[in-house]
Amino acid sequence: MFRQILILLTFVLAFPESHGQRVIVVEQGSAKSLLKAIDEVNRLNAKEDAERSYVLIPDGFYDLGETVLTRISGHNVSLIGQSMTGTVIRNAPDKKTEGISRTAVLQNRGRNNYYQDLTLRNDLDYYHAGDDGRAVCLQDKGTRTICNRVRMLSYQDTYYSDNEKCQHYFQDSEIHGTIDFICGAGDVWFERCRIVTEKRHPDGSGHNIIMAPRTSETPWGYVFNRCTIENDVSPFYYGRGWHTTPRCVWLNTTLLTPEKLLPTRFDLRGLKVSNNYFKEYHTMDAHGRDITPKTNVQTFTLRDMTQPFTAETIMTADEARQYTFKAVFGDWQPAKQLRRLERQSRKIKKQYKLN
């Protein structure tokens, strides 16, 4: 069905009259075609004020092999898959190249880029990579990225917001991992996302740590709102501090297995910092019952046990009310922009029979 919309090139560039956007349709299942399409939008959208370009990716398996750090350097670029679970972009770095800045499936460097209906999968051999298995799906060095129904499958450092001043927004997405699998800088809002912890070790022993922020130049850090944490095997912490002044709040979170959340709820041993702002508010079980403790005062330390820092991790209602899109993002309206981009993407997908 998809080949009917393709000419003999590896992709076709079109300019739909009904929309005025530039559209590239990738050849189904062809990693070469995908990479060529990305190169083309990087060229077309090299300037920050470029009109939006769309890369449409049919359901299929796009195997990049050991290729890492495929760069999206263009601005106002939309990568649109046919479906979140059917459109899979995968790499499998050699474990010798393991590292948080060396393994990403995609590295975003543009502004106002939009990702929808696709899976990013990093298949580095995590359980045989030694003490570390840092395998990133999306390393985001850009800003104002929106991810809508994007699934990321890896283990350690799955999502990395690698820009000290960035603003990003996730909605209805899914992120899997084991240790620090949501990590980095900036202000990042996760709305109605599914957070899935995998086995820490093949036998299920050990524990997971979901997030590790390093908030340095932005005021809010990571905001999880109305997210669901799915955990069936290894117990877990909400997170730990990376360095600088890490900030993260969990608002209206649903825990499918609340008994697997470790008693202190956060890992008290920061990597390079003890002074943090880690809070939760209105945590619920799978039946929607409020299971938030009345209090959870904990003392955080550095790994060398110096500079202890004691804090209450349960938010008040007044504190929770401070977290709004307007407060966190200012003049940027990512939820509104997402709805507009989703409508445009739906029309274009229908035109190219990818709906």
Phi, psi and omega in degrees: 000319184286331183293341178293338181261006181248145170267192186283000174281170178285342171208165179238133177258126183227164180228085185300127182296330184285346184235325180083002178270159174273131185232131173242128177255123181280143175293133187302125176075007183259108177296324179299317179295319178299313181296322178294322178295319178296317176302320183292316180288331174298322179288313183295327187246039181292333181265147184296335181262016179297146175292153187296137173245146183242133170249114180264128186238107179297157173308135181165175182251112184255095189268110180273358180062227180274005178296131180234163172058042173296117194266129169257095184262345179290162179249151181057047179252135175244121171258112188241114174274172178282322178205154186297321182264344183268336179260107188240121174251120191228144165228169180216079183298148171299135183296343176291339180263011183310139178163149186295332181253018187231354194238356192301143170296306177235142173241110179274130176234000184269174179250139177064037177271154189226128180240133184213140169057057177204163176245134170251127185228124177252116185256030170306143184286079190301313187286353177237023183261012180086207184294331181240145176220055187286110187224102189270140171272309178231114171260113187252106177259004178267205176208157181058041172280141174240129175244121183237115184055055176248129179252134180236123184243112174196203185231295181249134177061041184303312178242131186228107176273098192254055178207118188299335185244020187283159168232127181222160182218130175244140175218135176051038181253178185218128183230125181251151175172187182235301186236127176048040190278359165232107192215156174129202190248181172084183177257115184230126181252128178248112184248122178053042180264157178254120181252119188240120178268133178265178178296130178294319174231161185306329181271003179087358179286171182081185181224161181258155172228118188287303188235154177215087181278156175231045185309124183231321186233014177232155189272346192246325181074219182268132177237117175254119181233126178057036178267161178240130177256120179254124183212123182242343188235274185288134176297164189214159167253154171301320182170186177209165178279142175268288172198180183066240181233074187297139181225135177200137174232145176246110183248129173056043183277140173257124177257114180288332176228075184300335180292343180273350175285122184296151193305322180282348175073323173241148173289122187280350181260101177289158179288311182223009185205148175248332184281109185223173171233090180245122185218160170220156181211132175054058175280139186233159171269185185295343180263005178083011179277137180289119181240022180291131174298151176292329178207152176207074180277125183227154177251118181263147180220164167287168180297334179272010174068020175263168176051059178296149183222119182257134183208153171275129183258000177263125182279153168273165177299322179297319178295318182296324182293345178288342185270095177231160177303318182298316181293316186283320189250353179065236185279352177278132181240077188295323181294320177292318179295321178302314181299320180293314181293325178294320177298315179297317180296321179299317180295316181292319177299322178295320180297325182259013174061039176250023180259000000 
